[in-house]
Amino acid sequence: MNMVESGTGNIDVTFEDFSHENGITYWWATDFMLMLGYDNLPSFTKPIHRAMSACLAANIDTHDNFRKENRIVDDKTFTDYKLTRFACYMVAMNGDVKRPAVAKAQAYFAQQAEQIHHLLLGGKDEIERVLTRDDIKEGNKALMVAAKGAGVSNYAMFQDAGYRGMYNNPISTVARMKGVPQKD
């Protein structure tokens, strides 16, 4: 989520630039509300409370994500919230979509969620393929041990007979039909 700061020049400031670290990464609600175009914390508590309600409805612990704390800035003490990345996402999703910054934040978080989804699940088919290949390899080893125990001496002919039984074709034809290179 990029924001442009006016003043001496245009400076790209990102959502990440406002993060703090203290055992966890968090953002102050008073900073996040300005990013989303809200003027004050009382008006920003509506989306915070809606986000917390959504979490509670989904049995997600709000205490870890929305921490109400006293904060001191310029010798002034006030109540603020420490928001986790997830809490910021939930607040943005529950913000006023008529505000351009909220709509931009929703798009940003949706993009982040999509990237995480692809990162975690993008290689799912590849992982399944490798696991299936390992299962087949183990099955073939067990088959060869059983064949040896039954007195098979020509394993190539034995294996070809298996392909003929499954595909009604020799292994060379099956490989050609499936587009498998000869060396494989």
Contacts in CASP RR format, 6 or more apart in sequence:
PFRMAT RR
TARGET T0000
AUTHOR 0000-0000-0000
METHOD contacts of the structure
MODEL  1
MNMVESGTGNIDVTFEDFSHENGITYWWATDFMLMLGYDNLPSFTKPIHR
AMSACLAANIDTHDNFRKENRIVDDKTFTDYKLTRFACYMVAMNGDVKRP
AVAKAQAYFAQQAEQIHHLLLGGKDEIERVLTRDDIKEGNKALMVAAKGA
GVSNYAMFQDAGYRGMYNNPISTVARMKGVPQKD
1 14 0 8 1.000
1 15 0 8 1.000
1 35 0 8 1.000
1 104 0 8 1.000
1 105 0 8 1.000
1 108 0 8 1.000
1 109 0 8 1.000
2 12 0 8 1.000
2 13 0 8 1.000
2 14 0 8 1.000
3 12 0 8 1.000
3 13 0 8 1.000
3 14 0 8 1.000
3 35 0 8 1.000
3 101 0 8 1.000
4 10 0 8 1.000
4 11 0 8 1.000
4 12 0 8 1.000
4 13 0 8 1.000
5 11 0 8 1.000
5 13 0 8 1.000
15 27 0 8 1.000
15 35 0 8 1.000
15 88 0 8 1.000
15 105 0 8 1.000
15 108 0 8 1.000
18 27 0 8 1.000
18 28 0 8 1.000
18 31 0 8 1.000
18 32 0 8 1.000
18 35 0 8 1.000
19 25 0 8 1.000
19 26 0 8 1.000
19 27 0 8 1.000
20 26 0 8 1.000
20 27 0 8 1.000
20 28 0 8 1.000
20 82 0 8 1.000
24 84 0 8 1.000
25 84 0 8 1.000
25 85 0 8 1.000
26 67 0 8 1.000
26 82 0 8 1.000
26 83 0 8 1.000
26 84 0 8 1.000
27 82 0 8 1.000
27 83 0 8 1.000
27 85 0 8 1.000
27 88 0 8 1.000
28 71 0 8 1.000
28 80 0 8 1.000
28 81 0 8 1.000
28 82 0 8 1.000
28 83 0 8 1.000
29 41 0 8 1.000
29 44 0 8 1.000
29 48 0 8 1.000
29 80 0 8 1.000
29 81 0 8 1.000
29 82 0 8 1.000
29 83 0 8 1.000
29 91 0 8 1.000
30 41 0 8 1.000
30 71 0 8 1.000
30 78 0 8 1.000
30 80 0 8 1.000
32 44 0 8 1.000
32 83 0 8 1.000
32 88 0 8 1.000
32 91 0 8 1.000
33 39 0 8 1.000
33 40 0 8 1.000
33 41 0 8 1.000
33 43 0 8 1.000
33 44 0 8 1.000
35 101 0 8 1.000
35 105 0 8 1.000
36 44 0 8 1.000
36 47 0 8 1.000
36 91 0 8 1.000
36 92 0 8 1.000
36 95 0 8 1.000
36 99 0 8 1.000
36 101 0 8 1.000
36 102 0 8 1.000
36 105 0 8 1.000
37 99 0 8 1.000
37 101 0 8 1.000
37 102 0 8 1.000
38 44 0 8 1.000
38 99 0 8 1.000
41 78 0 8 1.000
41 79 0 8 1.000
41 80 0 8 1.000
46 95 0 8 1.000
47 91 0 8 1.000
47 92 0 8 1.000
47 94 0 8 1.000
47 95 0 8 1.000
47 96 0 8 1.000
48 66 0 8 1.000
48 81 0 8 1.000
48 83 0 8 1.000
48 91 0 8 1.000
50 94 0 8 1.000
50 95 0 8 1.000
51 66 0 8 1.000
51 87 0 8 1.000
51 90 0 8 1.000
51 91 0 8 1.000
51 93 0 8 1.000
51 94 0 8 1.000
52 62 0 8 1.000
52 66 0 8 1.000
52 90 0 8 1.000
54 90 0 8 1.000
54 93 0 8 1.000
54 94 0 8 1.000
55 61 0 8 1.000
55 62 0 8 1.000
55 65 0 8 1.000
55 66 0 8 1.000
55 90 0 8 1.000
56 62 0 8 1.000
64 84 0 8 1.000
65 83 0 8 1.000
65 84 0 8 1.000
65 86 0 8 1.000
65 87 0 8 1.000
65 90 0 8 1.000
66 81 0 8 1.000
66 82 0 8 1.000
66 83 0 8 1.000
66 84 0 8 1.000
66 87 0 8 1.000
67 81 0 8 1.000
67 82 0 8 1.000
68 79 0 8 1.000
68 80 0 8 1.000
68 81 0 8 1.000
69 79 0 8 1.000
69 80 0 8 1.000
69 81 0 8 1.000
69 82 0 8 1.000
70 77 0 8 1.000
70 78 0 8 1.000
70 79 0 8 1.000
70 80 0 8 1.000
71 77 0 8 1.000
71 78 0 8 1.000
71 79 0 8 1.000
71 80 0 8 1.000
81 87 0 8 1.000
83 91 0 8 1.000
88 109 0 8 1.000
89 109 0 8 1.000
89 112 0 8 1.000
89 113 0 8 1.000
92 102 0 8 1.000
92 105 0 8 1.000
92 106 0 8 1.000
92 108 0 8 1.000
92 109 0 8 1.000
93 106 0 8 1.000
93 109 0 8 1.000
95 102 0 8 1.000
96 102 0 8 1.000
97 103 0 8 1.000
97 106 0 8 1.000
144 155 0 8 1.000
147 155 0 8 1.000
147 158 0 8 1.000
152 158 0 8 1.000
159 171 0 8 1.000
160 170 0 8 1.000
160 171 0 8 1.000
163 169 0 8 1.000
163 170 0 8 1.000
163 171 0 8 1.000
163 174 0 8 1.000
164 170 0 8 1.000
167 173 0 8 1.000
167 174 0 8 1.000
167 177 0 8 1.000
169 177 0 8 1.000
175 182 0 8 1.000
175 184 0 8 1.000
END
